[in-house]
Amino acid sequence: MTTGDSAPRRAGRREWVGLAVLALPTLVLAMDMTVLHLAAPTISAELSPTGGQLLWILDIYGFLVAGFLISMGTLGDRVGRRRLLLVGAAAFAVASVLAAFARSAETLIAARALLGVAGATLMPSTLALISTMFVVPAQRTFAVAVWMTAFISGEAIGPLVGGALLEFFWWGSVFLIAVPVMLLLLVAGPRLLPERRTGRAAGRFDILSAALSTVAVLALVYAVKQLSGAGPGAVPLGWALVGLAVGGGFLRRQRKLDEPLLDLGLFRLPAFSAALGTQTLAVCGLAGTQLLLMQYLQSVVGLSPLAAGLWTLPAVVAGIGGTLLAPRVVARVRPAVVVAGCLLVAAGGAALVTAADEDGPAWAVTGFTVLYVGLTPILALTTDLVVGSAPPERAGAASAISESGAELGLALGMALLGSLGLAVYRQQLSAHAPDAVGDAALHDARETIGGAVSTAEALPEPLGGALLDAARAAFTTGLHATALLTTVALLGAAALAAVTLRGSPPGGREAPGGEPERARAA
């Protein structure tokens, strides 16, 4: 990968075509996170799942992706990243067909679980291969931005693609999108993608460490999921304690092993830890705000799910533009300045959301667009910093840790900000609901804003209208509270990033001493 004078070899046409091949499955993997959002009612009608089974159909994919990322990232470093990528692609294609033609809820849950495990093999492998193919820092930064753009686009268009397919085909068609993409990867991958494995390949892969990491992540994600759905209680606390206890055992085991599954030394790299923390916080703020915004657009403003999704498209388009522009900026300006500046922009967007009202979506959508434009470039830049600061032979593990941090931020954002918004909503509705509303009706209305809309429609006028107005005002106040908290958190993150990332050189340049940052880390 180097020339005779030890300068990194610049990527050529083969590498850029290979990047396109890696971006396509990344887009599909992200789409599978959200593509079922509009298909859930149809699946309920066709397969008649219980409420619990429907939740597992929707959630098990993301759970298992998060749970297996670290194990699969390290496995790719050992057995070969391209090999693991191709195995994962074949498994993802097979699981997609099984899901598309499932005839029972149990079969669909099993297929979605297999999709999650296969997805966990693909995600760190694509990012680690990019770090192998693009060794010039400026080119790698842009390649990671393209990869992140594919991921952002997939999550954004998932519901829209799902809605369009449901207009003309059966619900299983949403899974078949992945099949031709994975077949393309299987055909083109061996020709375009390099193989990379480390000297650790001959070492023993510690199955116990893999099991401990998977159980710890799954327990913590499930605890956060329970917190966001039911609020504080014994169940989320119990799962959180299990996750922390198992995670502590996992970390102790890694310190004792000669060939650990997770190299804890990565966290001693300042750029690695700072970038990972910034990325997790950015995803947290973005996910929590987006969750409440979609409820606001549908239940307060009264838009349909498809119309609500279309209102967020300007933010997605602008965010993609900002993500692709960020590598050009960071080539001239230090990452600390760019990341801190983007966080300040995002904080301004969150502040604008506090001006939202019940009359229309203008302020909320404008604020979210500014927030999105500020945060999405950070996701690409911090991902590049995480992968670029790690030694090349640990790129797979670093990629997995980066994506695990993003998954944790996603879950925390929906749980913490969602719980805050719900708590404020319940308090405000209890204080301002019409006195004539009975206790049972008020209890149903306090559960969710959607429950309040259904309860109000069942009440006679003008009582129903008065309850609906109170519920909309209460939810808007909850949105204001979460936006204010997000603003304060992002301002603090901007100050922290300016300090902790100040040692990272501009993209494409060398660190002090004449060596790239990750070479010094190695």
Buried (B, 14 or more C-beta within 10 A) or exposed (E): EEEEEEEBEEBEEEBBEBBEBBBBBBBBBBBBBBBBBBBBEBBBEBBEBEEEBBBBBBBBBBBBBBBBBBBBBBBBBBBBBBBBBBBBBBBBBBBBBBBBBBEEBEBBBBBBBBBBBBBBBBBBBBBBBBBBBBBBBBBBBBBBBBBBBBBBBBBBBBBBBBBBBBEEEEBBBBBBBBBEBBEBBBEBBEEBBBEBBBEBEEEEBBEEBBEBBBBBBBBBBBBBBBBBBEBEEEBBEEBBEBBBEBBEBBBEBBEEBEBBBBBEEBEEBBBBBBBBBBBBBBBBBBBBBBBBBBBBBBBBBEBEBBEBBEBBEBBBBBBBBBBBEBBBBBBEEBBBBBBBBBBBBBBBBBBBBBEBBBEEBEBBBBBBBBBBBBBBBBBBBBBBBBBBBBBBBBBBBBBBBBBBBBBBBBBBBBBBBBBBBBBBBBBBBEEBBBEEBEEEBBEBBBEBBEBBBEBBEEBEEEBBEBBBBBBBBBBBBBBBBBBBBBBEBBBEBBEBBBEBBBBBBBBBBBBEEEEBBBBBBE
